[in-house]
Amino acid sequence: MIREIKIRHAAEMIAQEDSSIKEIAFQIGFADTKYFTQSFKQVFGCTPSEYRKEYKKKGWNAPFMNWTEKKIIPFLCIF
């Protein structure tokens, strides 16, 4: 559960920041980028790089927002 929360936070960072995937993984507590990528793919169905690419490709400026809870909801990769 904690790992999934960290991964969802990373998705927000990937969508909003220009930091490298490796830097983001380290910032949320993953020392192993390969493990981070595997974990991210389990949650979102794509790699962090694919997530960022799709996010920018679709022209979204910010993740979906749940206005009632004022929380960002990252999208799932569905290609």
N, C-alpha and C positions, 0 to 999 in steps of 0.2 A: 504494500500500500504506500509506504513512504517513497519507495523507488518510483512508483507511478506519479506521485505528486511532484517529485523532482523532475521527471521526464516532461510533464505537462508545463512546468515552469520553464524548462529548457526550450520547449516549443514556442512559448511566448517570446523568449529572448532571441531565438533563431529568426522569428518573424519580424522583430522590431529592431534588432541590432545588427551591426555589420561585423561583429566579432567573429572569429573563426569558430568552427564547430568544436575544435579541440579546446579553445579557450572557454567556451560556454560549458562544455563537459566538465572541465576542471573547476569552474566557478560554482557549479552545483554539487560538486563532490565526487565526480568520477575521475579517477586517475588513469583508467584504461579506456582509451577512445573506442577501441573495438567493442568492449563490453557496453559502453554507452550507446553505440550505434545499434547493437543487437537489441538492447532494452528499448530504445526509441522505436525500432521497427516492430517490436511486439505490441507496443501501445498504439502506434499510428499507422502501421502497415506500410511504411516507407522509411528510407534512411533520412537522417537529418538534412543532408544535402538535397535530396529529392523534395523534401518538405519545403525548404527555403526556395528552391527553384520554382515549384508550383505556386507558392505563395506570391512570389514576385511576378510570375507569368500571368496570374489571374488579375494582377493589378490591385490587390488589396493593400491598403495602407495600414490596417490594424486587424488583429484577429477578431472573430465574432465576439460581441460583447453581450453578456447577460446583464441587462440593465437593472433587473430587480435585485440582483446580488452584487452588482457592480464588479463582476469578475470577468476576465477574459476567458473565452472558451476556444481553444485551438481546434482547427478542423482536422478531420481524419483524411488521410490520403486515399482518394478513390480515383484512379486513373482510368 
